[in-house]
């Protein structure tokens, strides 16, 4: 099995006619993902390399049965695009767009929770999700992923997502699903959401969690791990040397006073029983050791 996406997932790409939407939409299709439609207002009736383009998500869903959305829409319109997909009944919306204003993120999160509880948003500002050998929805390079499991990955960092996949693949360890949740302050899907799904997935035996400075998501994840997880967790927290008050890459990766620092996150994860590595190049080796001990 896998979480969030599988071979049956049918994807509509919002912004398919743009350069990034076209590049990654076709790249996902070449990987084997069922990319069934694109949406660009005013370009309905066109196609992109055989993929039909519609004016609205509702039209795309009605015509193709799409149940997952991939958003490559400029920041000023991305929040509305997510809500449009949810209103059309899309169950999973993966928002790649970065630079969305914080107030738009908050309003979108609240709107989905209130009006469209059947829709899960991944992101924004995330690399997406891949179930190797089955489905790729986003910008994670499928060529570095290894199908077959038994390790699931959830990460706030895009580049460290890719590194974790590569480190596991180099060890010959396959991945069930790799989820990049994004590093913005208001993600649609968080660590606990993914940990709960991995805990319920029979193919996932170990979970790799990659956190970073800022916020308290890792501490909350540690509480969940201690209380609910029976599967071992290998973790890495980026930003150990980050100075207080500096924003480090992601909009949510900022240390303020004693809040959001790496040391507290590492301490919480270790207290919960996670195997925390201090160097991301150790993720593959440590995960192999944990698997060998099962």
N, C-alpha and C positions, 0 to 999 in steps of 0.2 A: 504494500500500500504506500501511500504518500499523503501529505497534507496539503490542503488548499487547491492544488492543481494536479491533474492526471491526464491520461490519454483521451479522456472523454471531454475535457475542457474545450469550449468553443469561444474564441477570442474575437472581440471587436476592438479595433485600434482607433481611438479618437485622435485625429491629427495624422492619419495614414498618408495623406498627400504631401505633408511637410517632409523636409529632408531627414530629420531624425526618426519620425514615425515610419517613413518608408524604409529606411535602412534597417531599423530594428524589427519592424513588422515582418519584412521579408526574411530577415535573419532568423527570427523565431520560427517562421514557417519552414525554412530550410532545415531547421533542427528537428522538425516533425510535429510541431505544434499546429493545432487546427485553427489557423487564422482565417475566419470566415467572412469578415466584413471590416470596412473602414468607415469613419464618419468625418466629413468636413462640410459644414453648412455652405450651401450654394454649389456644391460639386456632386450632388446626388446624380446617379446615372453613369458616372465615370467608373474607371477601375484602375487599380494599381497592380500590374502584372497578374491580371486575372482575378484579383480580389475586388469584389463590388464595393463601391462607395455610396453611402447614403447621406442624406441631409441631417438626419436625426438618429440618435441611438435607438429610440423607440421603433423607427422603421427598420433599422438593422436587426434588432432583436426579433421583430415580427417575421422578417424574411428569412433569417438564418438560424434562429434559436441560440444566438450567442448568450453565454452565461458568465463571461468574464470580460472585463474591460481593461484596456491598456491606454493610459492617458499621456500623450505627448502634445500637450496644449500649453501655450505661453502662460506664464504665471498669472497674468491679469485675468485670464478666463478659465484657469484650471479648476478652481473651486466649483464654478458653475457646471463644468464638464463632469465632475464627479457626481454632483447632485442629479444631473440629467441621466447619467447611467443608472444611478440608484432608482430614480423614478421610473425607468424603463424595466426594472426588475432584474438588473444584473447583480449576481450574487457576490462577485468579487471584483473590486475596482483597484487596479494597481496604478498609482499615480507617481510617475517618474519625475515630473516637473519639480524643479527647485526654485527657491526665491519667492514662494507664495507668502504674502503678508500674514503675520501671525493672527491678526483678527479674522482673516478669511479662513485660516485653519481651524480656529476655535469655533467659528460659526458653522463650518462644514461638519466638524465632528459632532456638534450638538444637533444639527439638522438630521444627520444620518441616524443618530441614536433615537431621536424623537419620532421621525417620520418614516424611516426606512431601516428598521432593525434587522431585516433580512439581508442587508448588504454589508459586507465587510470591506473596509478600505485598507489597503496596504500602502504605506507612505504617508505624506508626500516626500519628495526628495529621497527616493530609495532606488536600489537597483532592481527590485522586483523579486520574483520567486522562480526557482527551477526545481523540478523533480527529474533528476537526470535520466535520460533515456525515454522520458514520457512527455514532458511539457516544459517549455521555457516561456515565461511571460515577463519580459523586461529586458535588461541589458547585461545580465550575468553571462559571461562567455561560456557557452555550453561545451566547448572543446576541452576545457580543463576539468570538467566534472566527470565523475565515475558513477555509473548506474549500479543499482543493486543494494545499496545500504551497507551497513546497518546504522549509519550515523546521520542525525539531523543537525542542521545548523541554523541558528538565529543570531542576527548581527545588526547593530546600529550603524556600523561603518561599512560603506560600500567597498572601498579598496581592501579592507581586511576581510570582507566576505570572500572576495576572490582569492585572497591569500590562504584563507582557511580551506577553501575547496581544493586549491592546488596542493597544500601541505598534506591533506588527507589522501588525495589521488596519488601523490608520490609515494605514500606508504601502502598503496594498494587497497585503501579503505574507501568503499563506495558511500554515496550519500543518498538518503531517502528523499529528503527535500531540503533545500537551502533557502532561507527566507531573509531578505534584507529589509528590515523594518524602517530604516531611515533614521536620521539623526536630528530631525526638527523637534521643537518642544512639544508639539501636539500630534503624535503619530496616531493613525487610525487603528493600528494593530500594534500591541506591545509585547514585551517579553513573556508575560504571564499567559497571554492568549496563545502564543506559539508553544510554550512549555506544556500547556494543558493538551494541545493537539498532539504533540510528540509523545506525551505520556500515554495517550490513548491509541497511538499508532503501533500495531503489533510488529511492524518491520523495523522500527527504530529502537535500538538497544542503548545507544549513548547519545547525549545531546551536547553539542558545542555551542557555547554562548559567548558572544563577543560584545562587550560593553565599552563605554568610554566615559570620560568625565562629563559632569553636568547632570542636574536633576537627581532623582532618587529611584529611577527605574530599576537599577541593578540591585539596590537594597530590597525593593519590593519583590524582585525576582528571587532573591536569596530566601526571603520568608516563605515564598511559595515552594521553592525547592525543599526547604526543611520540612514543610508541613504536608506536601502533596506528592512530591516526586519520589518514585521508587527506582527510576533509572538514573545511572550516574551522569553527572554533568562535568564537562571540562570547560574552563572559562579563561578568558583573557580580558583585561581592562586596559584600554589605551589612555594615555595622557598622564602617566605617573609624574613626569617632570613639568607638567603645565603649571605656569604661575597663576595665582589667584587673580580673578578679575579679567583675565584674557579670554576672548572667544577663540576657540581652536577649531577652525574648519566648519563644523556643523553649527547651526543656529542654536541647538540645545546644548552644545558642549562648552559650557562656561562654568568656571568655579567661582562661587561667591562666598567669601568668608570661609567657613568650615563646611559649607554645603557643596556637594557635588564632586568632591575630590576622589582621586583614584584609590588612595589608601583605605578609606572607609568602605568603598565598594569591595575591594579585595578582601578586607577583613570579614565583611558580611557574607560574602560567597564562601570563603573558607570555613567560617563558622557553620554554614549550612551544609557542609560536606562536599562542596564542589572542589575539583582539582584545578587550582588556578596556576597558570603558567605566567612567567614574567616576560617572556619573549614570544611573539607570535610564530616564530619559526619552530617553536617547540610544540605547537598544537597537534601536529600529526603524530609525532613521537609519543607524546603523553596520551593521546587518544588510543593509540595502538596498545600502550601499556594497560590502560583501563579495560579495553576490550579483551586483552589476554587474561585479565583477572576475573572475567565473568564466568 
